[in-house]
Amino acid sequence: MKIKMGMISVLALSALIFAGCGQSNDDNKTEEHSSKGEEIFKNNSCVGCHGKDLEGASGPSLKKVGSKMSQADIEKTINEGKGNMPSKVVDEKEAKEVAKWLAEQK
């Protein structure tokens, strides 16, 4: 009985160690972003509708959005919503960062 309990403890400890190792991959992904706005965009629900590479999915493509909209207009859309896009998907500080980054997409 003691051997079985010892083996279970070793397996549980191994699982915890491997689970902790996987977290560093997420940290590395955040470091790859060129700006805070891009990081917020890619780590929130924005990607679900607008795509990882801004190509669009259920929401419109945001490629070259900076050529069509000003930073202020983008920020307003993020904060107030538009069409099917809900308002306040991120807080106002994050909206400013995302809008700044999207305005650079020309």
N, C-alpha and C positions, 0 to 999 in steps of 0.2 A: 504494500500500500504506500509506503514511504517513497519508493522508487517512482511510482506513478505520479505522486504529487510533485516530486522533484522534477520530473520530466515536463509536467504541465507548467510548472513555474518557469523553466528554461524556455519553453515554447512561447509563453506569454511575454516574457522579457524580450525575446528575439523579435516578436511582432511589434512591440513598442519601439525598439531601436530602429527597425526598418521603416516604421511609420514616420518617425522623426526625420529620417534621412530624406524622405520625399518632399518635405516642406521646403528644403533649400532650392528646389527647382522653381517653385513659385517666386521666390525672392529673385532668382536670376532673371526671370521673365520681366519683372518690373524694372530691372536695371537696363534692359534693352530699349526702353522707350526713350525717345528723343526729348520729350518734354513732360511736364506734370499733366498737361491737358490730354496728351495722348495716353498716358498711364490711366487717368481717370476714365477716359472713353473706353479703353480696352478692358478695364477691370469692373465695369458697371454694365447695366443692361443695354447700353447704347449699341454694342456689337450685335445683340440679338436682332435688332431691326435694321441697322445700317451696315452691318458686315464688318469683319475684322479689318479689311483693307478699304473700307468706305465704299464698297461696291454696291451696297444696298441689298436688302433681303425683303422683309415685309414692309420696311420703310424705304424712303428714297435713297439713292446713291448720294454720297456727300463728297465724291471726288470733285475737285475744283470748286467747292462751295464758296471758297474765299473770293472767287472771281464773280460770284453772283450776289453774295450777301456781305454786308459789313460785319465786323466783330460785334457791334452793338445789336444788330438785327439777329445774329446767331444767338447771342446771349439772351435776348428777349424771347426767342422761340424756345430755348431750353427752359427758361424760367416759367413762361406762360403756356407753353404747349402750342400746337398748331395742327389742325386736321386730326389725324388719329394719334398724334404724339401727345402723351400726357404731360402735364406741367410738373415741375419740381422733381424730375427723375434723379437729379443730384442737387445738393444745396447750392446756394447762390455763389459762394466762394469757388466751389468746384465748377459751376457753370461758367464763371468768368475765365477759368483756366482752359476749359474745353473750347469755349468760343474763341479764345485767343489762338489756340492751336488750329482749330478748323478754319479760321480766317486766313491762315498761312497756306492752306491747301488751294493752290491756284494752278 
